[in-house]
Amino acid sequence: MLESLEKKLAEARIKLEDVEHQIENARVEVAKPFAKERELAEKPAADRPAVDIPAQKPSIREKMETYKKESIGGKNKESLAER
């Protein structure tokens, strides 16, 4: 049992070193200047390509609030009566 824990510890240390290396590489990349920053700043907003950012999915809480509002408003009265 102790041997398996030592093996897991060694594997975890290797993974930790790998993650630390990845973090350091990411820091170096973030510090690099953005090559097209000036070009982007000079372009008018109308000429920039539109970025389609998908809407965030509603949370369970938001879904429940919507359901409650619809139920009170009458949309889901039939489904409530069936229960």
HELIX and SHEET records of a PDB file:
HELIX    1   1 LEU A    2  ALA A   31  1                                  30    
HELIX    2   2 GLU A   37  GLU A   42  1                                   6    
HELIX    3   3 ALA A   45  ASP A   47  5                                   3    
HELIX    4   4 ILE A   60  GLY A   73  1                                  14    
HELIX    5   5 LYS A   77  GLU A   82  1                                   6    
END                                                                             
